[in-house]
Amino acid sequence: MIRHLKSGATQEARVEADRKVRELVESTLVDIEARGDTAVRELSEKFDNWSPQSFQLSQDEIEQAVSEVSARNREDIRFAQAQIRRFAEAQRASMQDIEVETRPGVVLGHKHLPVNAVGCYIPGGGYPMVASAHMSVLTAKVAGVKRVVAAAPPYKGKPHPAIITAMHMAGADEILVLGGVQAVGAMAIGTDSISPVDMLVGPGNAFVAEAKRQLFGRVGIDLFAGPTESLVIADDSVDGLLCATDLLGQAEHGTNSPCALLTNSESLAKDTLEKIDELLKKLPTADAARQSWENYGEVIVCDTEEEMLQVADEMAYEHVQVMTRNPDDYLEKLTNYGALFLGPRTNVAYGDKVIGTNHTLPTMKAARYTGGLWVGKFLKTCTYQKVLTDEASAEIGGYCSRLCALEGFAGHGEQANERVRRYGKRDVPYAAAVDA
């Protein structure tokens, strides 16, 4: 039996909140398209009190920002980027161009071509998300993207030195100090001062996520993303303090970050609830974490591991941390998740900041049909074909002619028929199917 000791906000409340965001973003993007730089500047002044001569940093400004970051912090950024680069390079190496001769004289293949220009959004209003620069800019560069534009809002009235340093070290070609819908809108739509990109990636608040959703089609995006989600799956091999720590460690992302405990131990569930109350009294970010937990936190108790697997796949959460006696069982059997964190020695924060996998992951059950950001997201798998002999063209042409006739496509059929006439030296009546 599956039972909820604690439930989050209703679906109706979440839908209403989404509606308000959607309407505001739509009008903002229309304004950016109509008025370009003027609208962008007004929005930046309104929301960030930021209106520099140019939103793009010069080389001197970048170097100044880097100089403000301590040697220790630069080394930590370098270490994190090395882990992310190593894994991204291994992923890229796994993606091979192919060419195969499927029949004598018929050659088919595909090439992995990088997107030409990508806009990477790095959140920085609430927390300076330094790690997001590694995850997007660096991964795009490993994929071979020629032009990477990185944008982050000002932090306390100026460019955040550590974010700028991470963008620069990751290989960004252009760095914008610009936040929110105005940033992603300007990069996607283009203005007099900002050339448009072909793809947008990176996390952001509800407004940034909605802007990316509305811009999809005009540009590519990595995925549809909402507030950070974390699911802890645990049994009585761990204690409530560890579970509470990992739940609140993600709840602090914002005031609407869903986090849930899924367990087959009611005593662990109750212990975790007690420890959450204790930790909220001393966690420096308790104001945000408390709101997330009170409004979006869940505790679900199951009788069996089979029920836990069922519930976890139905939830399809972004982060799934497994702390059970046999965590590899979940690696084998779970099908819907953004990223798995297996065993008590690892945790979501490792993945968020440094271990090497990408932290831009699907939310709102998108894990049912997509994984997260990785080097392959920046690559287009494009096919090609070659017919090398007269005999092969005539053979394929005959099949194509008859299949076109089956569908009523006379013009398509003539493309095939003309090859049969030329290379098969057969007399085929106009717009007729080739006889077998």
N, C-alpha and C positions, 0 to 999 in steps of 0.2 A: 504494500500500500504506500502511496506517495502522499505526504502531508506537508503543509506549509506552516512552519512556526512563525514566519514573518513574511509579509508580502510587500511589494512596492506599489508605485503609483498605478492607477488604472490606465488601460489602453486609451480610453476616451480623453483623459487629461493630457496624455502625451500627444494625441492627434491634434488637439486644440492648440497646444504650444507650437507644434510643427506648422500649423496653418498661419499663425501670426508671423513666424519667421519667413515663411515662403512668400507672403505678400510683400513684406518689407524688402527682401532681397530682389524680387522681381522689379520693383520700381527703381531700386538703386542701380541695377544693371542697365535699365532703359536710360537712365540719366547719364551714366558713364558713356554709353554708346552715342548719345546725342551731343554731349558737351565735352567729352574727352578729358584732357588735362585739367580743365576748369572744375569739372565735377569731382575729379579725383582729389584735387587740392582742397576743395571745400569739405569733402568727407574726411580727409586726413586732419584738417583743422578741427572739425567738429568732434571726432571721436578720439583723436590722439593728441590734439593741440600741437600739431606738427606740420610745418609748412616751410621746408628748406628751399633754397634756390633750385636745387635739383634733388629728386628722390634717389637718383643713382649716385653711389659713392665713387669718388675719384680714387686713384691709386694711393695718393697721399693720405686720404681719409681712411682708407683700409689699413694702411701701415700704421697710422696713429692708433686705430682701434686695437690692432694686434699688439702694439707696444704696451697697452694698458692691461694686458692679461699676463699673469705671473708665469714664470718659467714652469712651475709645477703644473699649473692648469693647462698650459700649452702641451706639456708632455702627456697629460692625461687624455687630452683631445686626440693627440697623435696616436696613443695606444688604442683608444676606441676605434679610430678610423682604420687602423691596421687590421683589427679583427673583422670589421665590416667589409673592408676591401678584400681580405683573404677569402671570405665566404662568397662574396659577389663574384670574384674572379673564378672560383670553383664552379659556381652556377653557370657563368657565361661559357666556361670550357665544356660544360655538359651539353650545350646547345650547338649542334653541328649542322653546317650546310650539307645538303645531300643532293646527289644526282644518281638516277637509276635508269637503266635501259629496260623499260617494261615489256617491250616487244622488239624484234629486230628493226632497228632504224627509228625507234620512238624513245626519246630521252626526256624525262621529267625531273624536275629538281625544285628545291627551295633554298632561299637565302634569308638569313636573319639580318635585317637592315635597321639600324638605329633611327629613332625619331630625330628629326633635324634640330628642333628647338623645344626645350622643356622649361616650364615655370615651376619652381619649387617654393612652396609656402612653408615658412617656419614660424610656428606660433611663438609669441613672446610678450603678450599683454599681461596675462596673469603670472605665468612662470616663463622664464627665458628658456625655451626648449632647444638647447644647444644640440642635443642628440639628433633632432630632426634634420639638421643640416647634413650630418653624416648619412643618414638613411636615404635621403632623396638626392642631394647633389652628388655625393660620392658614387652612389649606385648608378646614377645616370651617366656619369663619366666613365665608369667601368664598362657600361654598355656601349660606349662610343658616341654618345650624344655630342654634337658639335657645339651647340650654344645652350648653356644652362644659365637661366636667370633665377636668382635666389632673392626672395623678399621676406622681410620680417618687420614687424611694427617697431617703433621706437620704444625704449624701456626707460621710464622715468625721465622723459624729455630728451633722450639722445640715443644714438645707435648703441645696442648692447655689445660691448667689446668681445665677449666670449662667443656670441652668435656670429658676429662678423668674422672672427678668427676661424671658427669652424667652417663657415661658408668658404672662406678664402683657402684654407688648407684642403678642403674637399675638392676644390677646382672650379668654383663658380666663375663664369665669364662676366656676369654683370650682377651687382649687388644693389638691391633697392631697400631703402628704409621706408617701408610702406606696409600698412597692415589691413586686415579685414577684407570685406567685400571689395573695397576699392583696389586692393592689391591684386586679388585674383581676377577681378574684372578688367583691370588695366592690362594685365599680362595676356589674358585671353582675347580681349577685343582689340587692344592696341590703342595708343594715343599718339599725338604728335611727338612725344618724347620717349615713348616706350613701344618698341616693335613687338607685335604679337608673337605668341608661341604656338606650338602645335599640340601641346599637352600640358595639363596641370596635375601636380602631385603634391602630397603632403597633408598632414592633419590640420585641424583648426577647430574653432568653436562652431556652434550650430549655424551661424550665419555664413561662415566660410564653406562649410559642408554643403549648405543649400545652394550657395552660389556655384560651386563646382557642379552640383546636380543640374542646375538650370543651364549651365554653359556646355554640358556634355552634348556632343554632336557637333557643335561649333569647334570644339577642341576635344581631344581625348582626355580622360582622367584616369587616375590609378584605380579608384574604387569609390563607392558611396560610403561615407563614413559619418557616424554620429558620435555621441559621447562614448568615452572609453568604457569597456565592459570587462569585468573580471569574474571568472567562476573558479572557486576553489572546490575541488573534489577531494574529500578526505575520509579516512576511516580512523579507528581508534589507535592506529600506530603513531599518530601525532597528537599534539595537545591544542587546547583552545587558544593559547597565546600565539602560537605560530599561525594558526588560521586567522585570528583577529588582526595580527600584524599585516598579513598579506592582503586581507580585504581592505583595511583602512589605508594601506599604502597605495592602493589604486583609487579609492574613493576620493582622495584629496585632489584628483585631477580637476574637479569642478564640483558644482552643486547638483549635477544631474548625471553622475557616473554610476551606472548600475553595477552592483557587485553582489555575489551570491555564494552561499555555502551549500554544497550538496554532499550529504553524508548518509551513511547507514548506521550512524551512532547518535542516538538522541542525547546521550550524556555529553558527547563532544559538541553537539549543536548548542546545548545549554551553556556549557563552559565557554564556548566562543562568544556567545551573546554577553556573558558576564565580563569577559576580557575586553570586548569592544567598549563597553561602558567605562571600564577602567582606563583604557588607552586614550579615549576621547577627552579625559580630564587632563592629559599631559602632552598630547600631540600638538606641535606648534601650528599645524594646518587643520586643527580640529573644526574650525568654523565651516570650511568647505566639506570636509569629510563627513561631519555630522549630518549635514543636509542631504548629501548623497545617500548615506546609510539610512536615514530616517525615511526618505521619500522613495528610494530606489533599491534599497537593500532587501535581500531575500535569504531565508534559511529554509532549506527543503530537506526533509528526512525521508529516506527510502528504507525498505526492508532488505533489499538485495542489491548486489552490484549490477545485475541485469537491469533493474529499474533505474539505477544511477546512470548507466550508459544510455538508456532510452531518454531520460530527461535531459542529459547533457547534449545529445544530438538534436533534440527538439529546441533547446535554447540557442544552440549555434553561436556561442559567445566568442568574442574577439580573443581574449586571453583565457586559457584553461590550464590551471595549475593542478596537477595530480599528486597528492600526497597519500598514497595507499601502500599496502604491503607489496603489491605487484603493479607498479605504475605502467610497465610496458604493455600490460593487458589493454590499457586505454589507447596507447599508440597503435596497437594492432586493430582495435575494434571501433574506435571513434571515427566518424566521417565528417562531422561538421564543427570546425573550429578555425580560428585565425592562426593561432600558434599554441603549441603545447609546451608546458614546462613540467618536466617529469622528475618526481622525487623531491624530498624536502631540502636538498642541498642547492637547488636552483629556485628561482623566483621570477616574477614578471619584471621586476626592476632590472635584473640582469639583461633581459631581452630589450627593455626600453632604452638602456644606456650604453651597453658595452660588449655584450658577449659575442655579437657578430651577426645574428639574424636581424631581419628588418622589423622595425616596430610599427610601421604603417600597415594596419591590419583591418579586415572587414568587420563591421558592426551591424547591428539591426538585422541579424540573421542572414546577412549577405554571405556568410561562410558556407551557406548551403550550396553556393554556385561559384565562389571565387576564393582564391587565397589572397595573401597580402602583397604589398609592393616588393618586387624583386627585380633583378636585372632584366629578366624576360619581359617585364611590363614596358620597358623602353625600346623593345625590339619588335619590328613588324616581320612576320614570317610570310614572305612573298614567293609565290610559285612562278616557275617558267617552264616552257616546253619547247622541244625542237623535234622536227621530223626530218631525218637525214637522207632518206632514200625515196625514189619514186614509188617503189612497191609498197612501202609503209604508208605513204600518203594516200595511195589509191585504196589500200585495205581499210584504213581508218575512215576514209571518205565514204566508202560504201555503207558501213555501219551508221555513220553520222547522217547520211542522206535519208536512210530509212527511219531512223529515230526522229529526225526533224519532221518527216511526213506524218509520223504517228501523232505528233503534237500540233500539226498544222502550220509549222513555221517554214513557209516556202522560201523566204529569203535566206534563212539559215541553211536550208537544204541546198540552195544554189552555191553557197560557199563551199560545201562539200562536193557538189556535183562538178564544179569547175576543176577541182583538183583531180577528180576521177577522169574527166575528159583529158586533161593535160598530161597527167602522170600515169594513168592507167590505160590511156589511149582507147577509151571506150566512148561510144556514141550514146550520150544520155540526153533524152528530151528535156527541154527547159522546164524547170520546176517540177520534174517528175522524180520519184524515188528510184534509186539505183536498184536494179534487179540483183538478187543474191547470186 
